[in-house]
Structure formats: C-alpha cells, structure tokens
Amino acid sequence: YSLSDKLGVGTRGEWWKNEGNSQYAWTAGLNIKPAENIIIRPEIRYDWSTPNGVERNTTTFGFDAIYTF
C-alpha cells in the first residue's frame, strides 16, 4: 500500500504443510524510496509451527536494498 511517493507498506501471510505438520508465516515491511533508483525494504517475519505437538516460534528482522540502473 503506497503511503506517499517515497513510502509504502506491505504484508503477507503464508501457510503450508511440511511432512504432515502445518507451518505458518506472517511478514510485514516497508518500501522506502530515498532516491529515484534506490528502494530499501526492512521487514519483520514471524514463523510458527507445531511439529509433534510442540509449539515453535521464530521472529526474524531483515532488510534488502534494490539499486536500479
């Protein structure tokens, strides 16, 4: 979703099965455009699953940068 010409937000949810166990992920992030040819994308991702009835949770912070020419 575009908030302005230089800032946008986005999110996505995922669900899949791995060897019969359900796994889920949710990611939210920003698209920051400080210059015409640069996009910086920080994000937070939350993963959770219950293999063999044991709940497992992981939170990951990351970012990437895109330079076009």
DAFENPE-V178874 format. One record per residue. N is the residue number from 1. RES is the residue in one small letter. PHI is phi in degrees with one decimal (* if undefined). PSI is psi in radians with two decimals (NA if undefined). OMEGA is omega in radians with two decimals (999 if undefined). Layout:
<<N;RES;PHI;PSI;OMEGA> <N;RES;PHI;PSI;OMEGA>>
This chain:
<<1;y;*;2.22;-3.14> <2;s;-83.2;2.16;3.04> <3;l;-91.4;-0.55;3.10> <4;s;-160.5;-3.07;3.09> <5;d;-66.5;-0.38;-3.07> <6;k;-111.5;-0.07;-3.06> <7;l;-143.1;2.32;3.07> <8;g;-139.8;2.80;3.09> <9;v;-128.3;2.68;3.13> <10;g;-153.0;2.76;3.09> <11;t;-149.7;2.75;3.04> <12;r;-153.8;2.64;3.06> <13;g;-122.9;2.55;-3.12> <14;e;-134.9;2.60;3.04> <15;w;-143.1;2.33;3.10> <16;w;-152.0;2.88;3.11> <17;k;-109.4;2.37;3.11> <18;n;-130.1;1.90;-3.11> <19;e;53.7;0.72;3.10> <20;g;85.2;-0.12;3.13> <21;n;-100.2;2.35;3.09> <22;s;-77.5;2.41;3.06> <23;q;-129.7;2.53;-3.09> <24;y;-131.2;2.65;3.07> <25;a;-147.2;2.53;3.06> <26;w;-135.3;2.27;-3.11> <27;t;-128.0;2.41;3.06> <28;a;-135.4;2.50;-3.12> <29;g;-160.3;3.09;3.13> <30;l;-116.4;2.65;2.93> <31;n;-116.5;1.89;-3.11> <32;i;-107.9;2.21;-3.10> <33;k;-117.7;1.50;-3.10> <34;p;-73.8;-0.37;3.11> <35;a;-142.7;2.91;-3.08> <36;e;-58.0;-0.59;-3.05> <37;n;-112.8;0.30;-3.14> <38;i;-129.4;2.30;3.03> <39;i;-127.5;2.24;3.08> <40;i;-111.8;2.29;-3.02> <41;r;-128.1;1.52;3.01> <42;p;-76.1;2.61;3.14> <43;e;-150.5;2.77;2.99> <44;i;-124.9;2.38;-3.12> <45;r;-128.4;2.34;3.12> <46;y;-120.3;2.11;3.12> <47;d;-113.6;2.46;3.03> <48;w;-148.4;2.61;3.14> <49;s;-156.1;2.94;3.11> <50;t;-134.1;1.17;3.11> <51;p;-69.1;2.28;3.12> <52;n;55.1;0.54;3.10> <53;g;80.1;0.05;3.13> <54;v;-102.0;2.15;-3.12> <55;e;-77.5;2.31;3.10> <56;r;-127.2;2.31;-3.12> <57;n;-130.2;2.47;3.08> <58;t;-140.9;2.37;3.04> <59;t;-117.8;2.28;-3.12> <60;t;-126.8;2.35;3.02> <61;f;-109.4;2.41;3.13> <62;g;-156.3;3.03;3.04> <63;f;-158.0;2.77;2.98> <64;d;-139.4;2.91;3.12> <65;a;-132.9;2.46;3.13> <66;i;-119.7;2.20;3.08> <67;y;-118.5;2.09;3.11> <68;t;-104.7;2.56;3.13> <69;f;-143.0;NA;999>>
